Amino acid sequence: MVALLLAALAAGGAAAEDAPPLSQAERRAILSHGPWPPTPARDPSNRASGDPEAIELGRALFFDPRLSSTGTVSCATCHEPARAWTDGKARGAALGQLDRNTQGLANLAWSRWFGWGGSSDSLWAHNLKPIVDRREMNASPAHVAHLLRGDADLACRYARVFGAPPGAGDDQVFADAGKAMAAFIETLVSGRTPFDEYRDALERNDAAAMARYPRAAERGLRLFVGKGNCRLCHLGPLFANGEFHDVGRPFFIPGGVDSGRYDGIAKVRADRFNLLGPYSDDRSGRAAVKTRHVDLQPRNFGEFKVPGLRDVARTAPYMHDGSLPDLRSVVRHYSELDPDRLHADGERLLVPLHLAPGEVDDLVAFLESLTDPSPADVRPAPTGRVQCRP
């Protein structure tokens, strides 16, 4: 679908008039969104981060429905590889209905906070939350520890990664399971896109390669870094600032409201698996500085995490509640934004863009170009067929 759309855009753009040359400001802004992929990141709070054997253990656990209390729901139930690690639903559903849209998992190795509200300060701790949520997997630390102790292959893999069989307390084994899954998820990195080819061609002044980029996408890119000023929040190679903002979307949920970052800060501070607790492997304490100093304020109410835009064409529907069905709806939201819906607290980041119909088309074309046309096929580990050797 994406490849066909990009081909159509390229064919249609060939006849368009040449755009004026990029200004130096535009050039700098475009180059700031790369290069891609970045240098692999390692999590100092997770001793399994980057360990090949931990990655394989984490892969096995990610696709294993036995992590759930019913034996029917795995992490991959809601995070499908073919959907850029989302599920295509407005709001996630596992053993029950959730309040928020399912976020993708690619590129999380470079995140600071996790979840729409930032309720976790590490990827490994965030992996634990769905397991114990009654609407998702409805299990417990004891359930996960029992699985790891009772399955000979998983127990062997655990011992190879963590240096001893899973015989410690349930909470420690539970945290280690989260760390192994984090090691796997850290390997999920978006592939290169048509935008990356254009950006790199610009850096080396390769006009012929730049000309292969769809003209509509190029016009949309200039809107993105110029009139739209979208890079104020969607910055750098990840096209995300890792922070939280109110973007004028409703935050009502059945039976109440979703307070977003406000609730997230309260949860991360109360989490016994946070970076201030005993399960972090960072003995320097540097990783926990953000958690120690995060400050709960009224303005955080209704703020949600700024998502990265890589592979965005594969992650519909959009926003924290999945209320916008396609990219055109998202662009129109920002074009027709109602400033009265925003609580700026002295910080006025968003204004209505008032885009013309053609500009909406161009910005959508650019967003489409941030998607890898041929994503990698990620399959479950062959747990149970290939036995671990001590």
N, C-alpha and C positions, 0 to 999 in steps of 0.2 A: 504493500500500500504506500509506504513512505517513498520507496524507490520510484514507483510509478509517478507519484506526485512531483517528486523532484525532477524527473525526466520531463514531465509536462511543463513545469515551470521553466526549465532550461530552454525548451523549444519555443515557448511563448516569449521568453525574454530576449531571444536572439534578435528579434526584429525591433526591440525597443531602442529608443535613442540612448546614446552613450551618456552616462552620468558625468557630472563634472568631476575633476580629479579629487581624490581624498585630501582633506586638509591635514596639517600636521597633528592637530588635536584628534581628528577622527582616526588617523593612523595609530597614534599612541593608544587610544582607547581600544581599538580592535586588537592590537598586539597584546594588550594586557589580559586578554581572555585565553592565553595559551602560554607555553606550548602544552600539548596534550599527547599522551598521559603524563601526569606529574611523577616525581620520584616517589616510590613506594613509602608509605608511612608505617611507623611502628608505634604501638601503644605501650608506654613505659609502665602502665598500671596492669598490664596483662603479659605475664611471662610466656604465654603461648603465642603471642603475636608474631607472625612471620615464620613460625615453625611448620615445616611441611607435614609432619605427622599430626600436629594439632589441626591443621587445615583439613586433613582427611577425616579425623574424628569429628570435627565440626560439621563437615559435609554430611557424614552419616547421620548425625543427630538432627540436622536441619530437615532432612527428608524422612525422618522416622516418626510415624504417627503414634508410636508407643509412648512418646513424651506426654501425650494427652491422657486424661483420666479414662477416656472411653476407647482409646486405641484407634481413633478414627481421624484425628486432626494432627497434621504436622505443620511446621513453619511454612512449608511450601504450599499448604492449602490456601493461604492468603497471599503469599509472595511467590507468584508463578514466574519461572524464568522467561517464558515466552511473552509475558506481559511486562517486561522490564521490572520484574519482581513486585508487581502489584496484582490486583485481582479484577480490575475492570468494573468494580461496583462502586456506587456512590459512597456507601459506608460499609466497612468490613463486616463479614459475618463468618463465624466459625461454629462453636457450640451455641452461640447466641448472637444477637444483633449488636453491633458496636455503634458508637456515636460519631466516629471519625472515618475519613477516607483512609484507605491503606496506602502507606507511603512506600516508595521503592527503596531498594537496599543498595543500589550501586553507589560507589564513591563515598560511602560512610566512613572510610578510614580517615578522611580529612575533616570530619565533623567535630564540633566542640560539645554540642548538646544533642540529645536524641529524642525523637518524638515530636509531634505537632506542638506540644507545650514545653518541650525540654525537660521532661520528668526524670531523665537519667543523665548522668555526667560521664558515662562511658558506654561504649558499644556492648561490652560484655554484660554490664548490669542491665542494659535495656533489653537484652535477649531474655532475661529472666521474667520480665513482667507479663508477657503473653502466656507463659506457662502456668502462672498462678491465677490469672484472671479467669473468673468463672465463666465469662462469655466467650473466652478464646479456647484455652486448653484445660482449664479447671483442674490442674494438678498441684503438686506441692514439692518442696525440696526433698522430702522423704521419698516421694514417688520417683523422682529423677534419680536419686541416689540408689534406690532399689533396682532400677533398670540397669544402671551402669555396673552395679555389683553382680547382678544376676545373668547378664549376657557375657559369655566368655570372650567374645571378640571385642566388644566395647570395653570390657574391663582391661583386656590386654592393651588396647590402644590408649586407654587412659593412663595406664602405668608407664607406657613408653613416653608419653608426653609429660606427665607430672612427676615421674620418678618413683611412684609407689602405687599400689592398687587403691581403688576408691574405698578405703576403709576408714577415712576420717569422718568427722561429723557430717551430717546431711547438708548443712549449709555450705560447708567447704566444697563438697562434691558438686553441689548445685552451682556454686559460683564458678567452679572449674568447667562445668558443662557450658555455661555462658561464655567463658573465655575461649573454649575450643570453637564454638559457633562463631564468635567474633573473629577468630583467626580465618575461618572460611569466608565470612562476609567481607572481610577486608580485601579479599581477592576479586571481588565483584566490581570491576572497573569498566565504565562505559568505553565503547570502542571509538575509534576516530570517525569523524563526520565530514560532510561536505564543507561545513564551516571551517574545520581544522585545516583542510587542504587549502582553502582560500587564505586563511590567516597565515599559514606557513609560507605560501607563495608571496603574500604581501611582504613578509619579513625579508625574503631573499630577492624581492623586486622581480618576480617572475610573472610578467604581464600575461603570457600565454596561459599559464596555469590559472591565474586569477580569472581569466575570461571564461573558464569552464564553470564558474560558480553561477547559478541562476540569477538573472538580472533582478527579478522580483525579490529574491532573498538578499541581494546586495543592497537594494533600496531599503528593505526592512531592517537590515543591519545598521544602516546609517540613521534610521529613525530610532533604533534601540539605543545607540550611543549618543544620539543628538537630541532631537525634539522630545522623544519619550523619556530620556534620562533614566531608562530602565536599569542601567548598570549601577545606579545608586544603591540598589539592593542586590541585584543579580550581577555580582562583580567577579573578576578573576577567572581562572580556568574552569572553576566549578559552576560559574554563573550563580553564585549564592554568597551571601555574607555571613551565614550561620547564625543570624540573629532573628528577632521576633518583632512583628509589626502588626498593627491593625490596618487591614486593607479594605475596610468597608463592607465586609461580608457579615451576614447575620450569625450570631453564635447561640441561637436557641436550639435546644435538643428536647426530645420527648421528656416531659416532666421537669424541665428546668432550663438552665443555661450552661454552656461550655465556656468556662472562664479562661481557657487557653493557658498562656504563660503564667498567669497568676497561680493557677492550680499546679502547673508544672514545677514552679519554684518550691512551693510547699511540699510537693511529693519528693523532689530530689533531696531536699534538706532532711526529710524524715526517713529516707531509704537506708536501711541498714547495710545495703550493698554499695553505697556511694563511695566516692574516692577518699572520704574522710574516715572510713571504717577499716576494719582489720583485713578485708579481703583484697584490697588493692596491693599490687606487687611493686608499686613505686615507693620505695622507702625514703626518697628525697623529699617527698611532700609537694614537689612542684606541680604535679598533675592536679592536685586537689586545691590549688590556689583559687581557681574559678569558683569552686563549690563553697569554699570558705567565705568568699566575699560576695556571692550573689545576694542581691538585696530585693526583697519582696516589696513592691510598691503598687498603689492603686492603678497606676497607668498600665500595668501589665495585664489588666483584665481585658480579655478579648483579643490579645495579641497571639499570633501563631507563627510558627517557624517559616522563614523564607525558603522555599524549596529550590534545589538546583534545577537547572533547565536542560541538562543533558538527557537525551532520550525522551524529551517531554512529549513528543508525538505519540509515544506508546503508553502513556500513563493516565489517559482519560478515565473517568471524569476528574475535574480539578477542584482545588481549594480544600480546606480542612474538612469540609462536610460533603465534598463531592457534588456540590450544587451546580457547577458549570460543566456542561456535557462535552464541550470541545474547545479547541484553542481559539476559535473565532469568538466564542462567548467570553473567554478570558480577556482577550484584547478589547472587546467592546465594553467589558466591565471597567477597565482602566480608562477607556476613552470617555465614558459617560459617568465617571465616578461622582458620587455625591459627597462633597467634603463635609457636609453636616453629619455624616455617619461616622466620621473619624474622631477619635479622641487623641489629639496631637500632643497634648501636654507640653506645649511650647515648641514642638518639633514638627514642622510642616514639611513632610517628605513627599506626599502624594498630592497631585492636583489633576483634575480631569484633562486628558490629552486632546480631546476634541479632534479625533482623527477623521479624515475624509474616508469614504468607502475604499478607495484605492490604497490608502495608507494601511487600513486594516488588513487588506489582502497581502500587502507587502510584509507587514510585521508577522503575519501568520506564516508566510513563506520562509521568513528567516527562522522562526521557531522550529519549523519543520526541518530545516537544515542542520539543527543541533542534534539530530537523531542518527545513530549509526544505521545505515541501510541494511546491514547484515549482522545482527547481534550474534554473539557466541551462543552455542547450545550447551547448557549446563545440565548435566545429568546426575542422578543420585550416585553416591558411592556404592560399590558392590558389597555392602555389609552383609554377612551371612553366607556369602559365596567364596570370598577370598579371606581366609582366616589370618588374623594378626599372629606374628611370631614373636615371642618374648625375646 
